[in-house]
């Protein structure tokens, strides 16, 4: 048993190197009450994030489109090394009684990852959280401050960080996303 745990950690730790691991299980933050999925759909720009190995570029944005089967088309893009890169995934509402808790997958072979809307006003900003629990020994956090525009006032960003913190989410390593020069043709 001990050797298999060491082997598992040896496989998992390099994958979470760029992420933000913490000891213990994932926190259970409160999500947006009375969340309306249709109002959330559309284009969102990443303003700040906890470091994520899968996001290395600039001008990161995600577009959500509701499909006829009530799943969600999720198209994320970034500019990396001067090239526009896009990835398409699928989002689902895991519990219709709690639509602010979505799951998103960018591959049919991977399980859905949590994508929880902690707070949104639908027209200006949204706070999103995801957490992956590893054997309840540690967890890896992802958190994003999103906006309908490429910038947000500093006061809005600070209030967003306070919301994460009040939900036991450590955002001390949160970094601003680069949203400059995004509208230029590649």
VMD Tcl script that draws the C-alpha trace (Angstrom):
set ca {
  {0.00 0.00 0.00}
  {2.75 2.43 0.95}
  {4.67 1.87 -2.29}
  {1.52 2.36 -4.41}
  {0.83 5.68 -2.62}
  {4.38 6.84 -3.32}
  {3.99 5.78 -6.96}
  {0.67 7.66 -7.24}
  {2.18 10.80 -5.75}
  {5.16 10.53 -8.10}
  {2.73 10.53 -11.04}
  {0.39 13.24 -9.79}
  {2.79 15.81 -8.32}
  {4.50 16.80 -11.60}
  {1.08 17.37 -13.16}
  {0.07 19.80 -10.42}
  {3.41 21.62 -10.27}
  {2.03 24.79 -11.90}
  {-1.23 24.53 -10.02}
  {-1.91 25.47 -6.42}
  {-1.97 22.32 -4.26}
  {-3.18 22.43 -0.65}
  {-3.35 19.78 2.05}
  {-6.73 18.30 2.83}
  {-9.95 17.93 0.84}
  {-11.51 20.61 -1.38}
  {-13.43 23.41 0.32}
  {-17.18 23.59 -0.34}
  {-17.81 27.24 -1.23}
  {-21.27 28.69 -1.61}
  {-22.30 29.17 -5.23}
  {-24.54 31.79 -6.84}
  {-28.10 31.35 -5.63}
  {-30.87 31.64 -8.23}
  {-28.30 31.19 -10.98}
  {-29.70 31.65 -14.50}
  {-27.70 29.69 -17.04}
  {-29.03 31.55 -20.10}
  {-27.86 34.89 -18.70}
  {-24.38 33.49 -18.09}
  {-23.94 32.36 -21.70}
  {-21.70 34.39 -23.99}
  {-18.15 35.70 -24.04}
  {-16.07 36.02 -20.86}
  {-12.51 37.35 -20.59}
  {-10.09 36.09 -17.95}
  {-8.96 38.95 -15.69}
  {-7.07 37.03 -12.98}
  {-6.44 33.37 -12.12}
  {-4.66 30.96 -9.90}
  {-1.75 29.56 -11.96}
  {-2.86 26.75 -14.26}
  {-0.57 24.55 -16.32}
  {-3.08 24.47 -19.18}
  {-3.21 28.29 -19.48}
  {0.11 29.73 -20.58}
  {-0.85 32.37 -23.12}
  {-2.45 35.79 -23.10}
  {-5.83 37.13 -24.19}
  {-7.59 34.14 -22.64}
  {-11.33 34.09 -23.15}
  {-14.15 31.56 -23.11}
  {-17.41 31.59 -24.99}
  {-20.36 29.61 -23.63}
  {-23.26 28.62 -25.90}
  {-26.34 26.70 -24.76}
  {-27.07 23.74 -27.03}
  {-30.50 22.27 -27.81}
  {-29.83 19.24 -25.59}
  {-29.20 21.59 -22.61}
  {-25.46 20.89 -22.69}
  {-23.10 23.82 -23.15}
  {-20.60 24.37 -25.94}
  {-17.45 25.78 -24.34}
  {-14.81 27.34 -26.60}
  {-11.70 28.66 -24.87}
  {-8.92 30.52 -26.64}
  {-5.56 32.12 -25.94}
  {-2.69 33.61 -27.87}
  {0.50 31.63 -27.26}
  {3.78 32.37 -29.05}
  {1.94 34.61 -31.51}
  {-0.57 31.92 -32.47}
  {-4.28 31.84 -31.65}
  {-5.10 28.51 -30.03}
  {-8.63 27.27 -29.39}
  {-10.03 24.27 -27.60}
  {-13.65 23.17 -27.56}
  {-15.32 21.35 -24.73}
  {-18.70 20.46 -23.31}
  {-20.32 21.74 -20.17}
  {-23.14 20.11 -18.26}
  {-25.28 21.03 -15.29}
  {-24.62 18.27 -12.80}
  {-27.68 18.97 -10.63}
  {-30.60 20.93 -12.11}
  {-31.51 22.09 -8.58}
  {-28.10 23.80 -8.41}
  {-27.27 25.06 -11.94}
  {-24.32 27.18 -10.73}
  {-22.39 23.91 -10.32}
  {-21.35 22.92 -13.80}
  {-18.95 20.32 -15.06}
  {-16.70 20.93 -18.08}
  {-14.65 18.49 -20.13}
  {-12.39 19.22 -23.07}
  {-12.03 15.55 -24.04}
  {-14.47 12.68 -24.34}
  {-11.99 10.47 -22.44}
  {-11.63 12.80 -19.45}
  {-14.22 13.20 -16.69}
  {-16.01 16.49 -16.18}
  {-14.13 18.92 -13.95}
  {-16.05 21.11 -11.51}
  {-16.78 24.62 -12.78}
  {-18.67 26.42 -10.05}
  {-20.02 29.94 -10.41}
  {-19.56 31.50 -6.98}
  {-20.87 34.89 -7.99}
  {-21.94 36.78 -11.10}
  {-23.98 39.79 -12.08}
  {-24.09 38.39 -15.68}
  {-23.17 41.75 -17.29}
  {-19.85 42.71 -15.69}
  {-18.05 39.95 -13.80}
  {-18.12 36.37 -12.62}
  {-16.12 34.39 -10.06}
  {-15.45 30.76 -10.95}
  {-13.94 28.01 -8.83}
  {-12.81 24.48 -9.54}
  {-11.15 21.97 -7.25}
  {-9.79 18.48 -7.73}
  {-9.49 16.30 -4.64}
  {-6.66 13.72 -4.59}
  {-7.48 10.91 -2.15}
  {-8.62 13.58 0.34}
  {-4.90 14.03 1.11}
  {-4.58 17.22 -0.89}
  {-6.49 19.23 -3.45}
  {-5.66 21.42 -6.42}
  {-7.47 24.74 -6.76}
  {-8.37 26.71 -9.85}
  {-10.02 30.11 -9.55}
  {-10.82 32.75 -12.11}
  {-12.10 36.31 -12.12}
  {-13.94 36.81 -15.40}
  {-15.32 39.91 -17.09}
  {-17.45 40.75 -20.11}
  {-14.70 43.23 -21.04}
  {-10.90 42.88 -21.04}
  {-10.51 44.97 -17.87}
  {-12.17 45.42 -14.50}
  {-11.73 48.20 -11.94}
  {-9.19 47.39 -9.19}
  {-11.94 47.69 -6.56}
  {-13.98 44.98 -8.33}
  {-10.95 42.68 -8.47}
  {-10.23 43.24 -4.78}
  {-13.85 42.52 -3.84}
  {-13.67 39.32 -5.92}
  {-10.54 38.20 -4.07}
  {-12.37 38.82 -0.77}
  {-15.25 36.58 -1.91}
  {-12.80 33.75 -2.62}
  {-11.03 34.25 0.71}
  {-14.31 34.30 2.66}
  {-15.04 30.88 1.10}
  {-11.73 29.40 2.36}
  {-10.12 29.61 -1.08}
  {-6.49 30.74 -0.94}
  {-5.95 33.32 -3.68}
  {-2.61 34.61 -2.40}
  {-0.98 33.26 -5.59}
  {-3.62 34.70 -7.92}
  {-2.04 36.51 -10.87}
  {-3.44 39.01 -13.36}
  {-4.12 37.70 -16.84}
  {-2.58 39.47 -19.82}
  {-5.31 41.08 -21.90}
  {-3.26 43.70 -23.77}
  {-2.86 43.73 -27.57}
  {-5.58 41.14 -28.00}
  {-7.55 42.78 -30.76}
  {-4.61 42.99 -33.16}
  {-4.62 40.62 -36.12}
  {-2.14 37.79 -35.75}
}
mol new
graphics top color blue
foreach p $ca { graphics top sphere $p radius 0.5 }
foreach p [lrange $ca 0 end-1] q [lrange $ca 1 end] { graphics top cylinder $p $q radius 0.2 }
display resetview
